[in-house]
Amino acid sequence: MAAPVSSSHSIQIEALPEVVWSVLTGIADWPQWNPDVKSMSFDGPLAPGSTFRWKAGPGTIVSTLEEVDPPRYVRWRGKTLSIAALHEYRLTPSDGGTRVETEETFSGLLARVMRGSLQKTLDSSLEQGLKHLKAESERRAGRS
């Protein structure tokens, strides 16, 4: 990828893909299970072209769903400050649970100028986000 900031992480979740999908794509509920998401506004539907506004970190992010393939894949683009982000999740059945892979890129002037610090922030954000997704998915699956 040509983006100056790029990160990918994965995690095994002891819940079926449909449960993980429900948590991940219940966008309006993100602040309830992910403490890094401070606020969310999403009216749906869960379909390409739908937008959501949310606060995570220093700025408000406006994101647009680009691809939705239940319960396997979701991708959206977002913009905050002068950073353009592309974020995707892949869910694969694995060992009676779900393997979740996520990847996100940052591009734009600020991403180039602040590459080092934004790389650390993105790495941490993806890792923590997956841990929160795991905890909530396993809670809903009755495995916590």
NORRAQUI-V95488 format. One record per residue. N is the residue number from 1. RES is the residue in one small letter. BURIAL is I if it has 16 or more other ideal C-beta (glycine too) atoms within 10 Angstrom, else O. Layout:
# NORRAQUI-V95488
N_RES_BURIAL / N_RES_BURIAL
This chain:
# NORRAQUI-V95488
1_m_O / 2_a_O / 3_a_I / 4_p_I / 5_v_I / 6_s_I / 7_s_I / 8_s_O / 9_h_I / 10_s_O / 11_i_I / 12_q_O / 13_i_I / 14_e_I / 15_a_I / 16_l_I / 17_p_I / 18_e_O / 19_v_I / 20_v_I / 21_w_I / 22_s_I / 23_v_I / 24_l_I / 25_t_I / 26_g_O / 27_i_I / 28_a_O / 29_d_O / 30_w_I / 31_p_O / 32_q_O / 33_w_I / 34_n_I / 35_p_O / 36_d_O / 37_v_I / 38_k_O / 39_s_O / 40_m_I / 41_s_O / 42_f_I / 43_d_O / 44_g_O / 45_p_O / 46_l_O / 47_a_O / 48_p_O / 49_g_O / 50_s_I / 51_t_O / 52_f_I / 53_r_O / 54_w_I / 55_k_I / 56_a_I / 57_g_O / 58_p_O / 59_g_O / 60_t_O / 61_i_I / 62_v_O / 63_s_I / 64_t_O / 65_l_I / 66_e_O / 67_e_O / 68_v_I / 69_d_O / 70_p_O / 71_p_I / 72_r_O / 73_y_O / 74_v_I / 75_r_I / 76_w_I / 77_r_O / 78_g_I / 79_k_O / 80_t_I / 81_l_O / 82_s_O / 83_i_I / 84_a_I / 85_a_I / 86_l_I / 87_h_I / 88_e_I / 89_y_I / 90_r_O / 91_l_I / 92_t_O / 93_p_O / 94_s_O / 95_d_O / 96_g_O / 97_g_I / 98_t_I / 99_r_I / 100_v_I / 101_e_O / 102_t_I / 103_e_I / 104_e_I / 105_t_I / 106_f_I / 107_s_I / 108_g_I / 109_l_O / 110_l_I / 111_a_I / 112_r_O / 113_v_O / 114_m_I / 115_r_O / 116_g_O / 117_s_O / 118_l_I / 119_q_I / 120_k_O / 121_t_I / 122_l_I / 123_d_I / 124_s_O / 125_s_I / 126_l_I / 127_e_O / 128_q_O / 129_g_I / 130_l_I / 131_k_O / 132_h_I / 133_l_I / 134_k_I / 135_a_O / 136_e_I / 137_s_I / 138_e_I / 139_r_O / 140_r_O / 141_a_I / 142_g_O / 143_r_O / 144_s_O
